[in-house]
C-alpha cells in the first residue's frame, strides 16, 4: 500500500515514528466522457461566463461568493496568512471512550505502520489502547489542513480515523421528525420482537454493492461483445397508509417461516458420495 505521509505519533513524551497509508480502495469504476461520434475523449475547458472565451490556468484566481454575483478575491499571500503550521506529528491530546464519539463524526480512515525503531513503542501503545478500551484523540495536519482524528487499535494495527468538526455536521435538532406520542404498547412490543429476531453480529463480508457488481459485469460483457439485456423495471408505487400492527405481524411470521426453513435445511443429513 502506498505511503502518503511519514511522521510520528506523540503522546506525553513518547514519539513513535510511523508511516501513514490509505485504508480504503477505489472500487466503483470511473468513466471518461467521450464524443459520441468517434469515441474520442472530451477535454474540460475553463470558459469565462461573461466573455464566452476559453482561458488558461494563469488567468484564474480564487474568489469567494459572499452575495449572489459578488466575489472577494484571495491571492497567494492571503492564503499563506491562514496556513496552519506544517508538522509531521499525530499529537494525541486525550484518551477518550470510543462510544462517546458519535459515528457521524467519522471520516477517512488511514493505516498507521511503524517505521524502523518504532516497533516496540507502537506495540505498547496498541496494547494500552486495547487494554483501557479507549482511543487517542489527536490533531494532525494533512494536505495543509488541520484535522481532528482518533487513533484506535484494529486487530494488530493502529488506525487513524479523521473526524469531522461539529460545524460540518447538521444537527438532528433541526429536523422535523415525530416524537413518541401516540405509540401503542402492543406496537412497541411487536417492533422490539421483530428487531430482536432480526438481530445478529456484524459480518461486513455478507454485504455487497450490488449496483457496482452488476455494472462491472455489464462492462465485462460489453468488452466480450455479449448482448446486454435490459430487464423490465416495475414502477414504484406511491407510499400507502399502512396498518402498522398488520405489517409487524406479517414481518414476524415471515422471519419465523425463514427460520423454520433454515432449521430443516440444517437438520438434513449430508448426502453420501457415490463410489465407483
C-alpha positions as CSV (number, residue, x, y, z in Angstrom):
1,X,0.0,0.0,0.0
2,X,1.3,3.5,-0.9
3,X,2.8,5.6,1.9
4,X,1.3,9.1,1.8
5,X,2.9,10.7,4.9
6,X,5.7,10.0,7.3
7,X,5.9,11.3,10.8
8,X,5.4,10.3,14.4
9,X,2.6,9.6,16.9
10,X,3.2,11.7,20.0
11,X,1.6,11.1,23.4
12,X,3.2,12.5,26.5
13,X,6.9,12.4,25.9
14,X,6.7,9.3,23.7
15,X,7.3,9.6,20.0
16,X,6.6,6.7,17.6
17,X,7.9,7.0,14.0
18,X,5.2,5.9,11.7
19,X,4.1,5.8,8.0
20,X,0.5,6.7,7.0
21,X,-1.1,4.5,4.4
22,X,-4.5,4.6,2.8
23,X,-7.0,2.2,4.3
24,X,-9.6,2.4,1.5
25,X,-9.5,1.4,-2.1
26,X,-11.4,2.6,-5.2
27,X,-14.0,0.0,-6.2
28,X,-16.6,1.9,-8.3
29,X,-15.5,2.1,-11.9
30,X,-14.7,5.5,-13.3
31,X,-15.8,6.7,-16.7
32,X,-14.3,9.1,-19.2
33,X,-16.5,11.5,-21.2
34,X,-16.3,10.6,-24.9
35,X,-17.5,12.2,-28.1
36,X,-20.5,10.0,-29.2
37,X,-19.5,10.4,-32.9
38,X,-16.0,8.9,-32.7
39,X,-15.5,7.9,-29.0
40,X,-12.6,10.4,-28.6
41,X,-12.0,11.7,-25.0
42,X,-13.6,15.1,-24.3
43,X,-11.5,17.7,-22.6
44,X,-12.8,20.0,-19.9
45,X,-12.1,23.7,-20.6
46,X,-12.3,26.8,-18.5
47,X,-14.7,29.2,-20.1
48,X,-15.3,32.8,-18.9
49,X,-19.0,33.1,-18.4
50,X,-19.1,36.8,-19.4
51,X,-16.8,36.7,-22.4
52,X,-17.5,33.1,-23.5
53,X,-13.8,32.6,-24.2
54,X,-11.5,29.8,-23.1
55,X,-8.9,30.9,-20.6
56,X,-5.7,29.3,-19.2
57,X,-4.8,28.4,-15.6
58,X,-2.5,31.5,-15.5
59,X,-5.7,33.7,-15.8
60,X,-7.6,32.0,-13.0
61,X,-7.9,33.4,-9.4
62,X,-9.9,32.1,-6.4
63,X,-12.9,34.0,-5.3
64,X,-15.5,33.6,-2.5
65,X,-19.1,34.4,-3.4
66,X,-20.3,36.3,-0.3
67,X,-23.5,37.5,-2.1
68,X,-25.1,36.3,-5.4
69,X,-22.8,37.6,-8.1
70,X,-20.4,39.3,-5.7
71,X,-16.9,37.9,-5.1
72,X,-14.0,38.7,-2.9
73,X,-10.7,37.5,-4.5
74,X,-8.0,35.9,-2.3
75,X,-4.4,35.8,-3.6
76,X,-1.5,33.6,-2.6
77,X,-0.5,35.9,0.2
78,X,-3.9,35.8,1.8
79,X,-3.9,32.0,1.8
80,X,-0.4,31.9,3.3
81,X,-1.6,34.1,6.1
82,X,-4.0,31.4,7.3
83,X,-1.9,28.4,6.6
84,X,-1.5,26.0,9.5
85,X,1.9,25.2,10.7
86,X,3.1,22.1,8.9
87,X,4.0,19.3,11.3
88,X,4.8,15.7,11.0
89,X,3.2,14.7,14.3
90,X,0.0,13.0,15.2
91,X,-0.4,14.7,18.5
92,X,-2.6,12.8,20.9
93,X,-4.2,15.2,23.3
94,X,-6.6,13.0,25.3
95,X,-7.7,9.4,25.6
96,X,-11.5,9.0,25.5
97,X,-14.1,6.3,25.4
98,X,-14.8,5.4,21.7
99,X,-18.5,5.1,22.5
100,X,-18.6,8.8,23.4
101,X,-17.9,9.7,19.7
102,X,-21.0,9.8,17.5
103,X,-20.4,7.7,14.3
104,X,-21.5,10.8,12.3
105,X,-18.1,12.4,13.1
106,X,-16.1,9.6,11.4
107,X,-14.5,10.4,8.1
108,X,-11.5,8.9,6.2
109,X,-9.5,6.1,7.8
110,X,-5.7,5.5,7.4
111,X,-3.4,2.7,8.5
112,X,-0.5,3.5,10.7
113,X,2.6,1.4,10.2
114,X,5.7,1.8,12.4
115,X,9.0,2.9,10.9
116,X,12.3,1.2,11.9
117,X,13.0,1.7,15.5
118,X,9.3,2.4,16.5
119,X,8.1,-1.2,16.6
120,X,8.1,-1.7,20.4
121,X,6.6,1.7,21.2
122,X,3.9,1.0,18.5
123,X,3.0,-2.4,20.1
124,X,3.0,-0.8,23.6
125,X,0.5,1.9,22.5
126,X,-1.7,-0.6,20.7
127,X,-1.8,-2.8,23.8
128,X,-2.5,0.1,26.1
129,X,-5.4,1.4,23.9
130,X,-6.9,-2.1,23.7
131,X,-6.5,-2.8,27.5
132,X,-8.1,0.5,28.5
133,X,-10.8,0.4,25.9
134,X,-10.0,4.0,24.9
135,X,-8.9,5.8,21.7
136,X,-6.5,8.6,21.3
137,X,-8.0,12.0,20.4
138,X,-5.4,13.7,18.2
139,X,-4.6,16.6,15.9
140,X,-2.8,16.1,12.6
141,X,-2.0,18.3,9.6
142,X,-2.7,16.6,6.2
143,X,-2.7,18.4,2.9
144,X,-2.3,21.8,4.5
145,X,-5.3,21.4,6.7
146,X,-5.5,20.6,10.4
147,X,-7.7,17.7,11.3
148,X,-9.2,16.2,14.4
149,X,-8.7,12.5,14.5
150,X,-8.6,9.4,16.7
151,X,-6.0,6.6,16.9
152,X,-7.6,3.3,17.6
153,X,-6.5,-0.4,17.7
154,X,-7.9,-2.6,15.0
155,X,-6.6,-6.2,15.1
156,X,-2.8,-6.0,15.1
157,X,-2.7,-2.4,13.7
158,X,-3.3,1.1,14.8
159,X,-5.7,3.1,12.6
160,X,-6.0,6.8,12.3
161,X,-9.6,8.0,11.6
162,X,-10.0,11.6,10.6
163,X,-13.1,13.2,12.3
164,X,-15.4,15.9,11.0
165,X,-15.7,19.0,13.1
166,X,-19.0,19.8,14.7
167,X,-19.5,22.8,12.3
168,X,-19.5,20.3,9.4
169,X,-22.5,18.4,10.7
170,X,-26.2,19.4,10.5
171,X,-27.7,18.9,13.9
172,X,-30.6,16.4,14.1
173,X,-32.4,19.0,16.3
174,X,-33.1,21.0,13.1
175,X,-35.1,18.1,11.6
176,X,-38.9,17.9,11.7
177,X,-39.4,14.4,12.9
178,X,-42.2,12.8,15.0
179,X,-42.0,12.2,18.8
180,X,-43.1,9.1,20.6
181,X,-46.6,10.4,21.2
182,X,-49.4,8.1,20.0
183,X,-47.3,4.9,20.0
184,X,-49.2,1.9,21.4
185,X,-47.7,-0.6,23.8
186,X,-48.7,-3.6,21.5
187,X,-47.0,-1.9,18.6
188,X,-43.9,-1.3,20.6
189,X,-43.7,-4.9,21.8
190,X,-44.0,-6.3,18.3
191,X,-41.5,-3.9,16.9
192,X,-38.9,-4.8,19.6
193,X,-39.7,-8.5,19.0
194,X,-39.0,-8.1,15.3
195,X,-35.7,-6.2,15.9
196,X,-34.6,-9.0,18.3
197,X,-35.5,-11.7,15.8
198,X,-33.6,-10.0,13.0
199,X,-30.6,-9.3,15.3
200,X,-27.2,-10.8,14.6
201,X,-23.5,-10.0,14.6
202,X,-21.9,-7.5,12.1
203,X,-20.3,-9.5,9.3
204,X,-19.4,-7.0,6.6
205,X,-18.4,-9.7,4.1
206,X,-22.1,-10.6,3.9
207,X,-23.0,-7.4,2.2
208,X,-22.0,-6.3,-1.3
209,X,-22.6,-3.3,-3.5
210,X,-25.0,-4.9,-5.9
211,X,-25.1,-2.0,-8.3
212,X,-21.3,-1.9,-8.8
213,X,-21.1,-5.7,-9.1
214,X,-23.8,-5.6,-11.9
215,X,-22.1,-2.6,-13.5
216,X,-18.7,-4.3,-13.6
217,X,-20.4,-7.5,-15.0
218,X,-22.0,-5.4,-17.7
219,X,-18.7,-3.8,-18.6
220,X,-17.1,-7.2,-18.9
221,X,-19.9,-8.4,-21.1
222,X,-19.6,-5.4,-23.4
223,X,-15.8,-6.0,-23.8
224,X,-16.6,-9.6,-24.7
225,X,-19.2,-8.5,-27.2
226,X,-22.2,-10.0,-25.4
227,X,-25.7,-8.7,-25.9
228,X,-26.9,-6.6,-22.9
229,X,-30.5,-7.4,-21.9
230,X,-32.3,-4.6,-20.1
231,X,-34.8,-6.1,-17.6
232,X,-38.2,-4.6,-17.2
233,X,-38.4,-2.5,-14.1
234,X,-41.7,-2.2,-12.2
235,X,-42.8,1.3,-11.4
236,X,-42.5,2.2,-7.8
237,X,-46.0,2.6,-6.2
238,X,-46.9,5.6,-4.3
239,X,-46.4,5.2,-0.5
240,X,-49.6,4.0,1.1
241,X,-51.0,4.4,4.6
242,X,-50.3,1.1,6.3
243,X,-51.8,-0.9,9.1
244,X,-48.7,-0.9,11.3
245,X,-49.8,-3.8,13.5
246,X,-50.7,-6.0,10.5
247,X,-47.3,-5.3,8.8
248,X,-45.5,-6.2,12.1
249,X,-47.4,-9.5,12.3
250,X,-46.6,-10.3,8.7
251,X,-42.9,-9.5,9.2
252,X,-42.7,-11.6,12.3
253,X,-44.4,-14.5,10.5
254,X,-42.0,-14.2,7.5
255,X,-39.0,-14.3,9.8
256,X,-40.4,-17.3,11.6
257,X,-41.0,-19.2,8.3
258,X,-37.5,-18.4,7.2
259,X,-36.0,-19.7,10.4
260,X,-38.0,-23.0,10.1
261,X,-36.8,-23.5,6.5
262,X,-33.2,-22.9,7.6
263,X,-33.6,-25.3,10.5
264,X,-34.9,-28.0,8.2
265,X,-32.1,-27.5,5.8
266,X,-29.6,-27.7,8.7
267,X,-31.1,-30.9,10.0
268,X,-31.0,-32.7,6.6
269,X,-28.4,-35.5,6.6
270,X,-25.4,-34.9,4.4
271,X,-25.6,-36.9,1.1
272,X,-23.1,-39.7,0.9
273,X,-20.8,-39.5,-2.1
274,X,-21.2,-42.4,-4.5
275,X,-18.2,-44.5,-5.1
276,X,-17.4,-46.2,-8.4
